[in-house]
Amino acid sequence: MSKINYKIQFILFVICLFFIGLGIFQVSDEGLKTGNELFWQISHFVPFVMGAIVFGVNLYSKHIQKFKV
């Protein structure tokens, strides 16, 4: 995996969290739908959840490696 600067990873992490928050706000504002509509309602922010997990793990693992050396 290519090395990305900590600041860039943190910015991408914050952007992912922002869009997750927007998705949660939209769901809470409209209420949960049912069936197929629920799938489409939730699927809009799934990529941002996955991105937040990836960037969070990268930042955390690099933080741990920094203290091991």
VOGU-3710 file (C-alpha; in Angstrom, 3 decimals, decimal comma):
1> mskinykiqf> 0,000/0,000/0,000  1,319/3,408/-0,891  2,227/5,686/1,948  -0,120/8,622/2,396  0,695/11,563/4,614  -0,999/11,548/8,050  -2,671/14,888/7,390  -4,208/13,673/4,134  -5,452/10,478/5,805  -6,933/12,487/8,651
11> ilfviclffi> -8,681/14,851/6,237  -10,131/11,896/4,310  -11,230/10,337/7,611  -13,010/13,553/8,627  -14,692/13,799/5,216  -15,969/10,228/5,586  -17,294/10,985/9,064  -18,987/14,127/7,747  -20,867/12,199/5,072  -21,776/9,468/7,551
21> glgifqvsde> -23,251/12,189/9,748  -25,193/13,599/6,819  -26,543/10,147/6,019  -27,588/9,534/9,610  -29,214/12,966/9,754  -31,154/12,249/6,568  -32,300/8,865/7,863  -33,355/10,342/11,190  -35,124/13,236/9,453  -37,078/11,036/7,022
31> glktgnelfw> -37,425/8,053/9,316  -36,504/4,506/8,401  -38,229/3,149/5,348  -39,058/-0,483/4,754  -38,044/-3,144/2,295  -36,171/-2,153/-0,824  -36,380/1,540/0,041  -34,522/0,872/3,315  -31,695/-0,765/1,369  -31,342/2,253/-0,933
41> qishfvpfvm> -31,633/4,628/2,007  -28,752/2,984/3,856  -26,606/2,095/0,841  -25,855/5,744/0,059  -23,468/6,125/2,981  -22,023/2,582/3,128  -18,927/3,601/1,075  -18,233/6,383/3,573  -18,487/3,931/6,483  -16,037/1,596/4,750
51> gaivfgvnly> -13,693/4,517/3,995  -13,818/5,707/7,596  -12,950/2,206/8,808  -9,999/1,934/6,392  -8,592/5,370/7,181  -9,187/4,918/10,916  -7,332/1,602/10,961  -4,470/3,090/8,923  -4,105/6,028/11,281  -4,354/3,811/14,371
61> skhiqkfkv> -1,846/1,224/13,094  0,664/3,911/12,122  0,211/5,516/15,558  0,988/2,166/17,242  4,019/1,568/14,973  5,362/5,018/15,860  5,467/4,067/19,551  6,969/0,597/18,976  10,079/1,943/17,245
//
